[in-house]
């Protein structure tokens, strides 16, 4: 692209480094910002800079937080003895949005993926084992994606945790609510028949 | 969404104000930035702030520029007597990318659009007329989109400029290179037959 301004080129270059943003989209976003009030644009820029500079990770669960210990880990309505293990902060948000879970979390910071060179030592797995070993825990829920990496991580975590003699559970797999049987893949449908549940427990309360 | 951090919420909020960016995309972009080096993120934020603060518009053609007069208007290889009138800076880039045009530009800053409350006085039309009246001009090329607003603006500009007795041209409309006749709309195809050109002039040199 032929930019008429170095400043413009710079800003477009920065935006197009973002995932899924090409040069044309970047240009559209930058021109949109140019039409905004200077104050608004400064707020935008500063929000990004401050985020990166001041953000903390919870010392206990490793979730993104403004404090050294996050609000969930300090919340007095949360059951600290149930730990839900998730991949990243997006999964914490997803579970929180359901309003169905009142325990605490443990954010791994990724999944084991030999293809991407991510091994157990790159994730917060030792600190999870430490947590289970040193604090009273009555259940560990493994809420990981149903992918190859998720399953690998699941299996590894199970191996590391099984000797503690506490219940280790995973979230239920099956046909989604609103899902039609004829479009379900055969593995999901097959497992959902094998792991069928009594009708009473399937009702949403 | 349940954010575990005010800083995170702020940054996601700012990103999701951008056109075409929803909350989920905003979150993905922000988490991507969180994984970057602090220096890189600061550069990103500052590029945006500086852009809005320091950007100028060329005093002659109103294109975005780092200087009071843009590089095209000061370029000594450009024919200052041919003015290409375009809607915005994106169109300047598009024409520049063709490497087929060596005149100068005039950026209107939009198109006449009564539906959006944009009238001739909101655009740099008076300054175009002024330019034509006070500097030697041998051709005005109207390179506007082939939309309702583009045609309205075209007609208005033609009315304002026709008394200066200089050639006023518009860019050619027709079937795009690589375009198949059977998929062309009838108006374009019809006009392209009516405004047919000698074979020799249709060859790309």
Interface residues (C-beta under 8 A of the other chain):
Chain A: X1 X2 X3 X4 X5 X6 X7 X8 X10 X11 X13 X14 X17 X18 X19 X20 X21 X25 X27 X28 X29 X30 X31 X32 X33 X34 X36 X38 X41 X42 X43 X44 X45 X46 X47 X48 X49 X50 X51 X52 X53 X54 X55 X58 X63 X64 X65 X66 X70 X71 X72 X88 X89 X90 X92 X93 X96 X97
Chain B: X1 X2 X3 X4 X5 X6 X7 X8 X10 X11 X13 X14 X17 X18 X19 X20 X21 X25 X27 X28 X29 X30 X31 X32 X33 X34 X36 X38 X41 X42 X43 X44 X45 X46 X47 X48 X49 X50 X51 X52 X53 X54 X55 X58 X63 X64 X65 X66 X70 X71 X72 X88 X89 X90 X92 X93 X96 X97
